[in-house]
């Protein structure tokens, strides 16, 4: 029977099916970080269990880490305590740990692929909803809760009903200034913040085939923002090129054997999806959000829709615009901003810094803007320096910070103050997400750069030449 | 046993009709720094319950005395979207709630609830509206959630709807078992499977 990419990977990881219940689902790779793992280790120990396959779990500190002075002790005692718990739990149970200062340290969804831990056909989970990122490699990857973290530690399995299948096809060529982030925000705006709930998505078509691995990661990362458990893209020559030779990818004969399998990982002709959507690349322009969920996005040149033209309840919509201090019919272009945040597991990779620099090069940061530029990992920092992007950043009046999740969720000190408006390349514009009372406009690194230079929301196409 | 058993629950309910309530609202990230699971009720809906000076917002349903002690929350569509933080489900539980009713739940939040002993009950949009209207008309309106029979009933009128839950999860909730109990029981089968994995 013809199978989808998702079926192939899912079905090969089912240990057993529980009658009228979930599948017992085997996990190849498990990432943990300091925020969602401590209670799982407590649970494990209170039941007298041990970590069954420590070599399948990888710890990195990212959510709650400072992005300046990482060489100094962490000031906040609660954060320091969490980081210490991660380090101690990893050591105690024989799990590899990339703590602050480690050259492999960075955001979990950036360092996993960088180190070749993320592989096609693998199942990958982490106590973080943006685990969907790893689907860019043809893996099934999704976020789990802390109870499930404990399940993976103590049994290497979780109990999951198989999600339904959705395919999203985007064909054609993207226009000038339109990035993978815009493609994702466009799809989410079409689907709404809950449209893909209960589904696992396969992205297909020219647009994704033409994308770099970094771009594919950005798209898969944002799958959760339309409610999908995850998203994936069939592995191809670009995928294999990206992972080959990384520290933890298979080598020699193991590589050849893996390649044989990986080449079978695509959706068969005639395989069926529960639902399918088709979009045209030509309809997508640089996007920006205006509300308090990622589905509230529009082309940057468009006006904020009226309540009667959007899905969902009017009360909820008005509450959202009220929080943002915006009005129906407002133009986004020209809105004065206070902050710009470049970074996160969504847009904290080298390509995002290249895009940002392509606009700020030879220009200056606007005086009214505070900008936080936070690379996703130390390897991204090294690459930024190797390419001389740090000089462009410096000359344009920006400062590069140290890696971490930073202002995406504002657990550390990188908090946007109440009432302030930020153009952010991260993934969530929920109320208070970037700090209590903060207001977030999600956009691409190009929109962020153009807005940082002009001090107001700006269409990057006005600063780009074809 | 990981949590209290769930059987039949009859209680008044907090109404929260706002749609797309995300887990950053249920518990903001700055309160996720604990390394133990306790007292997550304190910061449950922190920024919706309290002003920035720490005084309670009187008009927020969770602060209204009339609903105090309810064990059910009726939420708007797409309840629990966003972050996978189980702290959100813990805060629901620690606040004293054992059941959340909505016309749609985000997947991870729903899973997390089931894993911590909070029953997520998905009803039709119409029935959710019926429940909201009943609570607005009478804040003391009681709702009966019957897990063995998989029904949710507005006690005063008898209006009722059935809800879905797979029999495995249902048995877990009824008996207070969790997935780890199940998985540890089939350890040998899992380790045999692990041997077959190429990487």
Interface residues (C-beta under 8 A of the other chain):
Chain A: X15 X16 X18 X19 X20 X21 X22 X24 X26 X28 X35 X36 X38 X39 X42 X43 X47 X49 X52 X53 X63 X64 X76 X78 X79 X81 X82 X85 X119 X122 X127 X128 X129 X143 X144 X145 X146 X147 X148 X150 X151 X154 X155 X156 X157 X158 X159 X161 X163 X193 X194 X197 X198 X224 X227 X229 X250 X254 X257 X258 X261 X293 X312 X313 X315 X316 X319 X409 X410 X411 X418 X428 X430 X431 X432 X433 X436 X437
Chain B: X17 X18 X19 X20 X22 X24 X25 X28 X29 X30 X32 X33 X34 X35 X36 X37 X47 X52 X76 X77 X78 X81 X82 X83 X84 X85 X86 X87 X89 X104 X105 X106 X107 X108 X111 X112 X115 X116 X166 X167 X168 X169 X178 X179 X180 X182 X183 X184 X186 X187 X189 X190 X191 X193 X194 X197 X198 X199
